[in-house]
Every structure is written in C-alpha cells, then in structure tokens.
Amino acid sequence: MINNLLFISLAPVLIIALYVYSRDKYEKEPFSVLIKALVTGIIIVLPVLIIEKFLNGIKPAMEGIGNAGYDAFIIAGLTEEGFKYLGFLLIFWNNRNFDEPFDGIVYAVFIALGFAAVENLVYVFTGGYSVGVVRAVTAVPAHALFGIMMGYYFGLAKFSLKGRAPFLVLAFLAPYLSHGVYDFLLMSQQPLFLVLFIPVFIYFFYSGFRKMARLSDSSRFRFRFGR
C-alpha cells in the first residue's frame, strides 16, 4: 500500500523531470545542478508552510468567492511562487551553468517539481490513491507549467540586451497570476468557473510547450549539431 502511494505521488514528478531534461537538447545541465534545484524546491516547503499558516490566521472573515480569491492569490499563489522565485534568484541566477535562456526553464521547473513532490506526498498519503491519480494530471503538471513560465522570463532576463527589469517582473507575475487563477477556478466551487478551468488549463499547456520550443530553437548551442 505504501509503495503504491509513493509511486503515484512521485511518478508524475519523475516523468515531467525526465521530459524537461530531454527538451534541453543542445547542452544538458549537470545532474548536480538538477539535484540542487530539486532540493531547493523541497527546502522552501517549510517557510511556505509557515507563511501560509500565518496568512490563513490573519485572513479576513469572508465566504464564497472572496474566500477562494484570498486562498488562491494570497495564501497559495503569492507564497509558493514567491519562494520559488527567491530560490531561483538566490541560488541559480548567478550559477555559471546558466549560460543560455532554456536553462532558466530547466532550473525553475526542477525547483517547482521539488516543491510539488513534497506537496504531493502529503496530499496522496492523506487522501489516498484517487487523489494521487487526479493530482498526477492536474496539480503536478500545473506546478511544472508555472515553472516554465518563471524560467522562460528568467531566461529572457538573463540574456536580454534591452534591459532585464520587465522580464524579472514577469518571471514572478506570470506564474503567480496563473497559479492564482488555477486555484481560484477550483476553490470557487462555482459551476461556471469549474467549466472554465478546462480551457484555461489547456491554454497553460499550449503556452508552456510554445515557450519551451521558442527557447530551445533559439539555443546558441544548436549550431554545434548542424541544425
């Protein structure tokens, strides 16, 4: 039973990690750096939990959509994406291996997956196998997609010739707002918002794949392979 729950908790994390690693086609990142990114995501779970508990404790008395909005955009989105952002800035922004824009996606996704792994273990061991199946196709990919957004703009910021400030802002703002919208549509428990969740989530996938393709195709190492 425990082995099954471990598998359903961690399998989607591993699959996504391998996929993103495979998309880094022209100059793969060292495994030591990837492990560091995963560990960064794991470490930030603790401060996130502390801050989320504090924010929940000072939450104004609200019901319905107002309560869902606070939980989605303030407690979850702001805290989780904020600490992922800080982790990236503090540990990977000046890393010597960050030598092309696509690396930003790799680091940010692996940070997100480290966080998602711990979160998934908690939810699956609490809720059981069915929760693990649902989260395998929703919450875990969502964390990775938010990581793609963050890493995409970090990559543009790192190598921008026109000024990096707007991209650094977007590196936080894009995943934060997307995370907030994702959670809000689910937490609202409103039929219309639940229906909207499906096209919005599909758009996240579409946008994420396009961002990966754009940075991969523009890799400065691509020409080593005659492509």
Backbone bond lengths (Angstrom), bond angles and torsions (degrees), N, CA, C in turn:
res aa  C-N    CA-C-N  psi(-1)  N-CA   C-N-CA  omega(-1)  CA-C   N-CA-C  phi
1 M - - - 1.466 - - 1.532 111.28 -
2 I 1.343 115.48 -49.14 1.464 119.43 -179.82 1.521 110.68 -63.11
3 N 1.338 116.64 -41.69 1.463 120.16 179.07 1.520 111.02 -61.01
4 N 1.338 116.89 -39.91 1.461 120.40 178.88 1.525 111.71 -64.24
5 L 1.332 116.61 -41.09 1.456 120.31 179.25 1.526 111.25 -68.15
6 L 1.335 115.87 -38.32 1.464 119.01 175.46 1.525 110.99 -61.17
7 F 1.319 114.97 -42.87 1.468 119.77 -178.43 1.521 111.10 -63.51
8 I 1.330 117.19 -49.87 1.461 120.04 -177.60 1.519 111.38 -67.65
9 S 1.338 117.29 -24.37 1.468 121.20 178.15 1.518 111.73 -75.75
10 L 1.332 116.00 -43.59 1.471 120.27 -169.66 1.520 114.21 -100.86
11 A 1.335 117.72 -20.37 1.467 120.08 -178.64 1.524 112.56 -57.78
12 P 1.341 120.09 -47.48 1.474 118.28 179.86 1.524 112.85 -63.52
13 V 1.330 116.86 -32.91 1.466 120.44 177.12 1.525 110.10 -63.77
14 L 1.326 116.39 -46.21 1.464 121.13 -179.61 1.522 111.28 -65.14
15 I 1.321 117.82 -42.67 1.469 121.67 -178.98 1.520 110.83 -61.49
16 I 1.323 116.29 -45.93 1.467 119.64 179.99 1.517 110.75 -66.73
17 A 1.333 117.27 -40.39 1.464 120.68 178.70 1.528 110.85 -60.11
18 L 1.318 116.53 -44.36 1.469 120.56 179.32 1.523 111.26 -65.62
19 Y 1.325 115.83 -37.70 1.465 118.93 179.30 1.528 111.11 -64.42
20 V 1.334 116.65 -48.57 1.465 119.59 -179.43 1.522 110.41 -63.81
21 Y 1.329 116.54 -38.69 1.465 120.27 176.98 1.531 110.30 -60.92
22 S 1.326 116.99 -39.21 1.468 120.54 -179.94 1.521 112.22 -68.66
23 R 1.334 116.95 -27.81 1.459 120.52 179.29 1.518 112.43 -75.96
24 D 1.318 116.83 -16.06 1.463 121.47 175.75 1.528 106.70 -82.84
25 K 1.332 115.93 74.76 1.463 121.66 -163.90 1.519 114.67 -79.48
26 Y 1.311 118.70 -27.42 1.459 119.50 -165.69 1.526 114.79 -103.39
27 E 1.326 117.44 -26.07 1.461 120.00 173.79 1.517 108.19 -154.56
28 K 1.308 115.84 93.10 1.452 120.69 -174.13 1.524 111.28 -70.12
29 E 1.336 114.74 149.22 1.455 121.27 -179.70 1.529 110.25 -79.74
30 P 1.334 117.16 146.83 1.476 120.33 177.69 1.523 110.94 -60.28
31 F 1.332 116.35 144.45 1.460 120.39 179.46 1.526 111.61 -59.22
32 S 1.325 116.43 -33.27 1.467 119.10 -179.85 1.523 111.29 -61.95
33 V 1.326 116.81 -36.54 1.462 120.91 179.07 1.527 110.37 -72.20
34 L 1.328 116.68 -38.53 1.469 120.37 177.79 1.524 110.98 -63.66
35 I 1.329 115.88 -42.47 1.471 119.71 178.09 1.522 109.94 -63.92
36 K 1.327 116.46 -39.46 1.468 119.92 178.50 1.526 110.70 -61.64
37 A 1.328 116.13 -38.56 1.462 119.83 178.71 1.528 111.01 -66.56
38 L 1.335 116.59 -43.16 1.466 120.00 177.11 1.529 111.00 -60.99
39 V 1.330 115.85 -44.48 1.467 120.41 -179.36 1.531 110.35 -65.01
40 T 1.318 117.08 -36.50 1.463 120.33 176.26 1.523 110.47 -58.48
41 G 1.336 115.78 -45.51 1.458 120.17 177.90 1.506 112.95 -62.32
42 I 1.324 116.58 -36.10 1.459 121.01 178.54 1.531 110.70 -69.31
43 I 1.322 116.70 -42.94 1.462 121.48 -176.73 1.523 111.94 -64.35
44 I 1.332 117.01 -38.17 1.465 118.57 -175.64 1.530 112.54 -71.07
45 V 1.329 116.92 -9.97 1.468 119.24 178.22 1.523 110.81 -57.76
46 L 1.337 117.30 -42.16 1.464 120.75 -176.71 1.525 112.78 -61.88
47 P 1.345 118.91 -54.58 1.475 117.20 178.29 1.520 112.97 -63.27
48 V 1.333 117.03 -33.01 1.464 119.46 176.99 1.524 110.49 -60.93
49 L 1.338 116.66 -45.62 1.460 120.19 179.40 1.523 111.61 -61.06
50 I 1.333 116.46 -40.62 1.470 120.59 -179.53 1.524 111.03 -64.82
51 I 1.327 115.81 -46.98 1.467 120.01 -178.93 1.528 110.56 -67.43
52 E 1.323 116.84 -41.28 1.464 119.18 179.59 1.529 111.60 -62.73
53 K 1.326 115.96 -38.93 1.468 119.26 177.63 1.522 110.53 -63.97
54 F 1.341 116.25 -41.04 1.466 120.40 178.13 1.527 110.95 -63.37
55 L 1.338 116.81 -47.17 1.464 120.77 -178.96 1.527 111.35 -63.94
56 N 1.317 115.90 -34.85 1.463 119.39 177.54 1.535 110.68 -68.09
57 G 1.329 115.33 -33.87 1.457 119.94 -179.52 1.514 113.52 -70.71
58 I 1.337 117.85 -27.24 1.468 120.83 179.77 1.523 112.07 -102.18
59 K 1.323 116.48 10.91 1.458 120.53 -178.08 1.518 110.93 -62.67
60 P 1.326 117.63 130.57 1.465 120.27 176.18 1.532 110.87 -61.97
61 A 1.299 116.01 156.38 1.456 120.70 177.94 1.528 109.22 -69.93
62 M 1.314 116.32 107.71 1.459 121.70 -178.09 1.514 108.69 -140.18
63 E 1.315 114.72 159.69 1.452 120.62 175.54 1.523 109.40 -134.81
64 G 1.315 115.67 165.16 1.458 121.20 172.62 1.513 113.64 61.51
65 I 1.331 115.17 -131.23 1.461 121.46 -174.15 1.529 111.66 -64.45
66 G 1.332 117.27 -37.52 1.457 120.04 178.56 1.512 112.08 -61.03
67 N 1.310 116.30 -43.61 1.460 121.41 178.43 1.525 110.79 -65.24
68 A 1.336 116.62 -41.69 1.465 121.07 178.79 1.525 110.78 -64.08
69 G 1.336 115.97 -39.34 1.464 119.69 179.47 1.515 112.15 -64.52
70 Y 1.324 116.99 -42.29 1.474 121.04 178.60 1.526 110.37 -63.87
71 D 1.331 115.74 -47.83 1.469 119.83 -179.46 1.524 111.33 -61.71
72 A 1.341 116.48 -40.26 1.459 120.67 -174.78 1.523 112.72 -75.76
73 F 1.327 116.20 -48.61 1.463 119.95 -171.83 1.531 113.95 -91.60
74 I 1.318 117.80 -29.22 1.462 120.53 -177.45 1.523 111.43 -98.93
75 I 1.320 116.80 -56.12 1.464 118.89 -175.89 1.526 111.48 -70.59
76 A 1.322 118.03 -52.95 1.468 120.78 -174.39 1.524 112.34 -85.89
77 G 1.321 117.44 -62.84 1.465 120.85 -172.78 1.513 113.89 -60.25
78 L 1.331 116.55 -51.92 1.465 120.49 -176.58 1.525 111.56 -63.06
79 T 1.325 116.40 -46.24 1.462 120.06 -175.28 1.519 111.64 -70.50
80 E 1.314 117.27 -50.59 1.465 120.43 -174.79 1.525 111.84 -67.07
81 E 1.333 116.89 -48.59 1.465 118.43 -179.83 1.521 111.36 -70.74
82 G 1.332 116.36 -30.26 1.459 119.37 177.69 1.516 112.58 -63.75
83 F 1.327 117.32 -43.06 1.460 119.66 179.93 1.532 111.88 -74.74
84 K 1.317 117.77 -32.29 1.466 119.26 173.33 1.527 109.84 -62.44
85 Y 1.312 115.79 -42.36 1.460 121.91 179.03 1.526 110.73 -61.28
86 L 1.330 116.35 -47.72 1.465 120.42 179.29 1.524 111.17 -62.94
87 G 1.341 116.13 -40.80 1.458 119.61 178.58 1.521 111.59 -60.29
88 F 1.318 116.27 -41.62 1.466 120.26 178.70 1.520 110.36 -64.39
89 L 1.331 116.39 -49.27 1.461 120.24 -177.47 1.524 112.02 -60.19
90 L 1.314 116.97 -44.47 1.455 121.11 -174.09 1.516 113.25 -73.78
91 I 1.322 117.54 -33.12 1.461 120.28 -170.25 1.526 113.42 -109.56
92 F 1.340 118.39 -31.90 1.459 119.06 -171.24 1.517 115.15 -116.19
93 W 1.309 118.57 -16.68 1.456 120.11 -177.19 1.531 111.58 -58.69
94 N 1.327 117.41 -41.80 1.463 120.83 -178.55 1.523 113.00 -102.02
95 N 1.329 117.21 12.87 1.460 120.23 178.42 1.535 109.81 -65.84
96 R 1.302 116.81 133.84 1.471 120.58 -176.26 1.520 112.47 -65.47
97 N 1.325 117.08 -19.42 1.465 119.86 178.28 1.524 112.47 -80.61
98 F 1.318 117.19 -11.07 1.461 121.65 177.35 1.519 107.19 -79.53
99 D 1.335 116.20 80.32 1.462 120.65 -172.11 1.524 113.76 -120.25
100 E 1.334 117.53 11.51 1.459 121.69 171.44 1.529 108.03 -158.33
101 P 1.332 117.91 156.33 1.460 120.44 -175.01 1.524 114.59 -57.18
102 F 1.334 118.78 -37.28 1.464 119.91 -176.54 1.525 111.84 -62.45
103 D 1.323 117.48 -25.76 1.463 120.23 178.82 1.525 111.06 -60.05
104 G 1.342 116.59 -31.36 1.454 119.82 178.20 1.523 111.13 -59.81
105 I 1.328 116.35 -40.42 1.465 120.43 177.84 1.519 110.39 -64.91
106 V 1.314 116.81 -44.64 1.468 120.38 -178.72 1.523 110.76 -59.28
107 Y 1.319 117.31 -50.11 1.466 120.45 -177.32 1.527 111.18 -64.12
108 A 1.330 116.85 -46.31 1.461 120.00 -176.87 1.525 111.50 -65.30
109 V 1.331 116.99 -38.98 1.468 119.65 179.22 1.521 110.46 -67.36
110 F 1.320 117.84 -40.78 1.463 119.76 -179.37 1.532 111.07 -68.48
111 I 1.332 117.49 -35.14 1.465 119.37 172.84 1.527 109.56 -61.51
112 A 1.324 115.58 -47.17 1.464 120.37 -179.92 1.521 111.73 -61.01
113 L 1.330 116.82 -38.70 1.463 120.45 -179.26 1.524 111.71 -71.15
114 G 1.317 117.91 -33.58 1.462 120.14 174.67 1.519 110.49 -61.67
115 F 1.335 115.11 -44.13 1.465 119.98 177.11 1.528 110.33 -64.56
116 A 1.333 116.72 -45.34 1.465 121.38 -177.40 1.523 111.82 -63.16
117 A 1.333 116.95 -33.68 1.465 120.39 -179.32 1.525 110.75 -62.24
118 V 1.332 115.86 -47.03 1.470 119.42 179.75 1.520 110.38 -66.11
119 E 1.314 116.59 -47.15 1.462 120.93 179.71 1.523 110.69 -58.44
120 N 1.331 116.32 -42.47 1.456 120.35 -178.21 1.526 111.87 -66.01
121 L 1.314 116.57 -39.69 1.465 120.11 177.97 1.531 110.62 -59.07
122 V 1.326 115.63 -43.34 1.467 119.84 -179.38 1.523 110.49 -63.46
123 Y 1.318 116.60 -49.09 1.463 120.37 -176.83 1.526 111.82 -66.50
124 V 1.320 117.23 -42.41 1.463 120.16 -175.83 1.521 111.26 -71.23
125 F 1.329 117.89 -41.74 1.462 119.72 179.23 1.527 111.42 -70.33
126 T 1.329 116.14 -20.62 1.463 120.00 175.65 1.526 111.49 -86.57
127 G 1.335 116.63 -43.16 1.455 120.73 -172.88 1.508 116.09 -98.68
128 G 1.340 116.55 -18.16 1.454 118.73 176.54 1.519 114.47 98.59
129 Y 1.313 114.67 -174.55 1.469 123.38 -171.99 1.526 112.03 -60.93
130 S 1.327 117.07 -42.59 1.466 120.09 -177.08 1.526 111.23 -63.18
131 V 1.320 116.30 -36.90 1.466 120.39 176.26 1.526 110.13 -63.93
132 G 1.340 115.66 -40.69 1.459 120.02 178.98 1.518 112.46 -62.17
133 V 1.316 117.02 -40.08 1.464 121.09 179.64 1.527 110.51 -64.32
134 V 1.330 116.13 -45.60 1.463 119.89 -179.53 1.522 110.83 -63.86
135 R 1.327 116.80 -44.90 1.462 120.46 -177.85 1.523 111.99 -69.33
136 A 1.321 117.04 -25.27 1.465 120.55 179.22 1.522 111.93 -64.19
137 V 1.320 116.68 -26.92 1.464 120.09 -178.71 1.528 112.40 -111.24
138 T 1.326 117.33 2.97 1.468 120.02 179.31 1.525 111.42 -127.83
139 A 1.327 117.39 -76.84 1.460 121.23 -169.81 1.529 113.41 -64.09
140 V 1.333 116.64 -44.00 1.473 118.70 -177.98 1.527 110.83 -66.86
141 P 1.351 119.39 -49.92 1.466 118.23 174.62 1.524 112.87 -59.22
142 A 1.332 117.13 -34.24 1.466 119.63 179.49 1.523 110.96 -61.51
143 H 1.340 117.29 -45.65 1.470 119.70 177.28 1.526 110.63 -58.26
144 A 1.315 116.86 -41.47 1.467 120.40 179.03 1.526 111.13 -64.82
145 L 1.329 116.76 -41.23 1.463 120.78 179.68 1.520 111.43 -65.45
146 F 1.327 117.10 -38.62 1.464 119.76 175.44 1.535 109.55 -65.40
147 G 1.338 115.89 -35.26 1.460 119.90 176.15 1.514 112.02 -64.52
148 I 1.328 116.92 -38.78 1.469 120.45 177.26 1.523 110.06 -60.88
149 M 1.330 115.94 -45.04 1.467 119.45 178.81 1.523 110.72 -59.18
150 M 1.327 116.43 -48.18 1.459 120.73 -178.95 1.529 110.88 -62.16
151 G 1.315 116.23 -48.82 1.452 120.20 -177.44 1.516 113.35 -66.36
152 Y 1.318 116.34 -33.77 1.468 120.92 178.11 1.523 110.20 -59.22
153 Y 1.310 116.51 -48.80 1.466 119.23 -177.65 1.522 112.06 -76.02
154 F 1.334 118.09 -29.94 1.460 119.31 172.40 1.529 109.73 -63.70
155 G 1.340 116.48 -40.41 1.456 120.08 178.46 1.516 111.99 -62.85
156 L 1.335 116.35 -43.27 1.462 119.75 177.63 1.520 110.85 -65.21
157 A 1.329 117.03 -39.28 1.465 120.66 -179.74 1.520 111.52 -64.30
158 K 1.315 115.93 -43.33 1.468 120.84 -176.28 1.515 111.90 -60.98
159 F 1.329 116.97 -37.79 1.466 120.01 -172.33 1.524 112.71 -115.58
160 S 1.328 116.53 17.46 1.463 120.33 179.55 1.529 110.82 -74.53
161 L 1.319 115.42 139.19 1.457 121.18 176.50 1.530 111.48 -98.54
162 K 1.326 116.55 -4.92 1.456 120.61 -173.77 1.531 112.97 -111.23
163 G 1.309 117.26 8.04 1.459 119.66 -177.03 1.506 110.77 113.19
164 R 1.314 115.89 129.67 1.453 120.19 -172.85 1.520 114.13 -98.21
165 A 1.330 118.91 -13.39 1.465 120.93 -174.42 1.530 113.25 -55.19
166 P 1.346 119.85 -48.41 1.476 118.82 -179.54 1.527 112.58 -60.50
167 F 1.331 117.23 -37.69 1.459 120.15 179.82 1.529 111.69 -70.20
168 L 1.335 116.19 -35.72 1.470 119.24 176.99 1.526 111.00 -65.43
169 V 1.309 116.52 -36.34 1.470 120.25 175.76 1.526 110.00 -65.51
170 L 1.334 116.04 -45.41 1.467 120.03 -179.30 1.523 111.78 -66.82
171 A 1.332 117.46 -28.30 1.470 120.55 179.01 1.518 111.08 -61.62
172 F 1.314 116.47 -27.48 1.466 119.39 173.74 1.520 111.76 -95.61
173 L 1.321 116.28 -45.56 1.462 120.56 -171.28 1.527 112.73 -63.84
174 A 1.334 117.24 -42.77 1.473 120.01 -176.73 1.531 112.21 -62.97
175 P 1.338 119.10 -51.66 1.466 117.90 178.31 1.525 113.32 -68.54
176 Y 1.331 116.84 -34.29 1.470 119.24 179.50 1.526 111.21 -62.24
177 L 1.328 116.60 -50.64 1.459 119.51 -178.87 1.526 111.35 -65.88
178 S 1.337 116.57 -39.03 1.464 120.03 179.66 1.518 110.82 -65.35
179 H 1.325 116.00 -42.15 1.470 120.68 177.60 1.526 109.64 -62.58
180 G 1.317 116.40 -43.77 1.451 120.12 179.49 1.522 112.28 -61.75
181 V 1.327 116.27 -45.00 1.467 120.49 178.72 1.523 110.65 -62.82
182 Y 1.332 116.37 -44.90 1.472 121.18 179.21 1.533 110.57 -55.97
183 D 1.312 116.76 -51.55 1.465 120.19 -178.29 1.530 111.73 -67.91
184 F 1.330 116.14 -39.60 1.463 119.49 -177.68 1.522 111.76 -62.63
185 L 1.324 116.73 -43.15 1.461 119.67 -179.46 1.525 111.40 -61.20
186 L 1.332 116.36 -34.19 1.463 120.02 179.21 1.525 111.92 -81.70
187 M 1.331 116.17 -43.18 1.467 120.16 -175.07 1.522 113.15 -72.12
188 S 1.324 116.91 -24.67 1.459 120.00 -177.67 1.520 112.43 -63.86
189 Q 1.350 115.64 -29.52 1.469 121.25 -178.58 1.531 111.89 58.81
190 Q 1.329 116.15 23.74 1.458 121.42 175.98 1.525 109.44 -93.96
191 P 1.328 118.17 131.32 1.481 120.45 -176.61 1.527 113.52 -52.72
192 L 1.328 116.98 -43.17 1.463 119.96 -178.74 1.524 110.93 -62.86
193 F 1.329 116.83 -45.20 1.461 120.71 -178.81 1.530 111.20 -67.12
194 L 1.320 116.82 -35.52 1.461 120.15 177.97 1.522 110.65 -66.55
195 V 1.324 116.56 -34.77 1.467 120.44 175.70 1.522 110.19 -68.78
196 L 1.329 116.46 -40.76 1.465 120.82 179.39 1.520 112.01 -65.80
197 F 1.326 117.11 -24.98 1.455 120.88 -177.62 1.532 111.73 -56.24
198 I 1.313 117.30 -38.95 1.464 120.75 -175.10 1.526 112.00 -64.28
199 P 1.355 120.20 -54.40 1.470 118.32 178.38 1.526 113.62 -64.52
200 V 1.336 116.29 -32.99 1.462 118.94 178.18 1.523 110.41 -64.74
201 F 1.321 116.85 -43.40 1.469 120.51 -179.97 1.525 110.81 -66.58
202 I 1.314 116.76 -38.87 1.465 120.37 176.13 1.520 110.37 -61.60
203 Y 1.328 116.23 -40.79 1.462 119.64 177.91 1.526 111.46 -62.49
204 F 1.328 117.33 -39.66 1.465 120.43 176.93 1.529 110.34 -57.21
205 F 1.328 116.39 -44.15 1.457 120.33 178.35 1.528 110.83 -62.55
206 Y 1.321 115.95 -48.51 1.469 120.94 -179.12 1.524 110.88 -58.26
207 S 1.317 115.80 -48.27 1.462 120.82 -179.75 1.527 111.10 -63.77
208 G 1.329 116.92 -40.31 1.460 120.44 -179.65 1.512 112.99 -63.69
209 F 1.325 116.52 -45.01 1.461 120.29 179.30 1.532 110.96 -64.75
210 R 1.328 116.49 -37.72 1.460 119.41 178.01 1.521 111.38 -65.46
211 K 1.316 116.45 -40.63 1.468 119.66 179.38 1.526 110.65 -64.04
212 M 1.319 117.27 -42.54 1.461 119.73 177.98 1.522 110.86 -63.19
213 A 1.320 116.73 -44.33 1.462 120.22 -179.55 1.523 111.49 -62.90
214 R 1.328 116.12 -40.78 1.459 120.28 -177.79 1.526 111.27 -63.08
215 L 1.316 117.16 -46.16 1.464 119.31 -178.82 1.522 111.66 -74.70
216 S 1.330 117.61 -34.27 1.462 120.05 177.73 1.519 110.52 -65.14
217 D 1.328 117.20 -43.71 1.468 121.02 -178.11 1.524 112.39 -68.55
218 S 1.328 116.47 -22.94 1.465 119.63 -179.28 1.525 112.69 -97.40
219 S 1.333 117.36 10.61 1.459 120.74 -178.44 1.531 111.34 -60.13
220 R 1.306 115.73 134.31 1.470 119.89 178.39 1.518 111.61 -72.16
221 F 1.333 117.20 -13.64 1.458 120.51 178.25 1.526 112.07 -90.94
222 R 1.316 116.52 -4.74 1.467 120.72 -176.50 1.527 112.22 -60.26
223 F 1.308 116.60 -35.55 1.455 120.74 -173.19 1.523 113.04 -75.26
224 R 1.345 115.86 -10.86 1.469 118.51 172.74 1.519 110.76 -65.28
225 F 1.337 115.60 -22.28 1.458 121.16 -175.93 1.513 111.79 -102.34
226 G 1.335 115.72 8.11 1.453 119.99 177.55 1.503 113.42 69.80
227 R 1.328 118.10 30.65 1.465 121.27 -178.21 1.525 110.52 -114.75
